[in-house]
């Protein structure tokens, strides 16, 4: 997918390029929602500091340049040779080192539709090739068959009258291609009740909605119908983080959001997310974001 094609189908960003300003104040890093349901473009025409957020279940493809994704302290580089597959909510930090107006970073993101995946799965036979049952993390090789379908989905934005009828069909084909791929078993597990992926999804949902609560791993594993050792193993394979690292990342991201709002004192925010020691909070905050909490107020 060429940059020109993306600019054609994303009018607001295309206009920004055609009327390119000389003032650096007008440069933009932004996310653009397309007219196709669940399809977004993240565009960055300048480097960015570390940005942390919870990535919803989705498929992301870098169309141009590259970006650094951090899961905890582990860094993974993504360019146009790999896609990012997030089957569950995953707390990540994003850093863009190289981006300019002439050659911006452009990333496609499509949220996973579990209902559609189930419908496609019900209509197709099991794959004939051997299945790799081990989870390979969030970084998957981008196969040409998958990329070509995404290109047709993007191209559809040039024909708005066709979107209502064709977009859902093309998205079904995307899921079909992924399900039938060598690593498609992991997408299958996402929608099969009782699978390891489905159970870990339950756990991540609980952790996200109970940020300030003490986590007893034995109880959380039991609620998912898993042994403690199995729970730890599959949780880390799917999220790239241990359960406690996962919760800590969520807590610190929520703390950063609250600090940037500026409505409460940092010490109060630390206590809200179950940090009794301000010094520990500051250390772990700096380890994840690269700055101390008080720097957010400057």
Secondary structure as the mmCIF struct_conf table of DSSP 4:
data_model
#
loop_
_struct_conf.conf_type_id
_struct_conf.id
_struct_conf.beg_label_comp_id
_struct_conf.beg_label_asym_id
_struct_conf.beg_label_seq_id
_struct_conf.end_label_comp_id
_struct_conf.end_label_asym_id
_struct_conf.end_label_seq_id
HELX_RH_AL_P HELX_RH_AL_P1 UNK A 3 UNK A 9
HELX_RH_AL_P HELX_RH_AL_P2 UNK A 11 UNK A 18
TURN_TY1_P TURN_TY1_P1 UNK A 19 UNK A 19
BEND BEND1 UNK A 22 UNK A 22
HELX_RH_3T_P HELX_RH_3T_P1 UNK A 24 UNK A 26
STRN STRN1 UNK A 29 UNK A 33
BEND BEND2 UNK A 35 UNK A 36
TURN_TY1_P TURN_TY1_P2 UNK A 37 UNK A 38
STRN STRN2 UNK A 39 UNK A 44
BEND BEND3 UNK A 45 UNK A 46
STRN STRN3 UNK A 48 UNK A 55
HELX_LH_PP_P HELX_LH_PP_P1 UNK A 56 UNK A 56
BEND BEND4 UNK A 57 UNK A 57
STRN STRN4 UNK A 58 UNK A 64
BEND BEND5 UNK A 65 UNK A 65
STRN STRN5 UNK A 67 UNK A 71
TURN_TY1_P TURN_TY1_P3 UNK A 72 UNK A 73
STRN STRN6 UNK A 74 UNK A 78
TURN_TY1_P TURN_TY1_P4 UNK A 80 UNK A 81
STRN STRN7 UNK A 82 UNK A 86
BEND BEND6 UNK A 87 UNK A 88
STRN STRN8 UNK A 90 UNK A 96
BEND BEND7 UNK A 101 UNK A 101
TURN_TY1_P TURN_TY1_P5 UNK A 102 UNK A 103
STRN STRN9 UNK A 105 UNK A 111
HELX_RH_AL_P HELX_RH_AL_P3 UNK A 114 UNK A 123
BEND BEND8 UNK A 124 UNK A 124
HELX_LH_PP_P HELX_LH_PP_P2 UNK A 125 UNK A 127
BEND BEND9 UNK A 128 UNK A 129
BEND BEND10 UNK A 134 UNK A 134
BEND BEND11 UNK A 138 UNK A 138
STRN STRN10 UNK A 139 UNK A 141
HELX_RH_AL_P HELX_RH_AL_P4 UNK A 144 UNK A 155
HELX_RH_3T_P HELX_RH_3T_P2 UNK A 156 UNK A 158
HELX_RH_AL_P HELX_RH_AL_P5 UNK A 160 UNK A 180
BEND BEND12 UNK A 181 UNK A 181
TURN_TY1_P TURN_TY1_P6 UNK A 182 UNK A 184
HELX_RH_AL_P HELX_RH_AL_P6 UNK A 185 UNK A 191
BEND BEND13 UNK A 192 UNK A 192
TURN_TY1_P TURN_TY1_P7 UNK A 193 UNK A 194
BEND BEND14 UNK A 195 UNK A 195
HELX_RH_AL_P HELX_RH_AL_P7 UNK A 196 UNK A 209
TURN_TY1_P TURN_TY1_P8 UNK A 211 UNK A 212
BEND BEND15 UNK A 213 UNK A 213
HELX_LH_PP_P HELX_LH_PP_P3 UNK A 214 UNK A 215
HELX_RH_AL_P HELX_RH_AL_P8 UNK A 217 UNK A 223
TURN_TY1_P TURN_TY1_P9 UNK A 224 UNK A 225
HELX_RH_AL_P HELX_RH_AL_P9 UNK A 228 UNK A 239
BEND BEND16 UNK A 240 UNK A 241
HELX_RH_AL_P HELX_RH_AL_P10 UNK A 243 UNK A 261
TURN_TY1_P TURN_TY1_P10 UNK A 262 UNK A 262
BEND BEND17 UNK A 263 UNK A 264
HELX_RH_AL_P HELX_RH_AL_P11 UNK A 266 UNK A 272
TURN_TY1_P TURN_TY1_P11 UNK A 273 UNK A 274
HELX_RH_AL_P HELX_RH_AL_P12 UNK A 278 UNK A 289
BEND BEND18 UNK A 290 UNK A 291
HELX_RH_3T_P HELX_RH_3T_P3 UNK A 293 UNK A 297
#
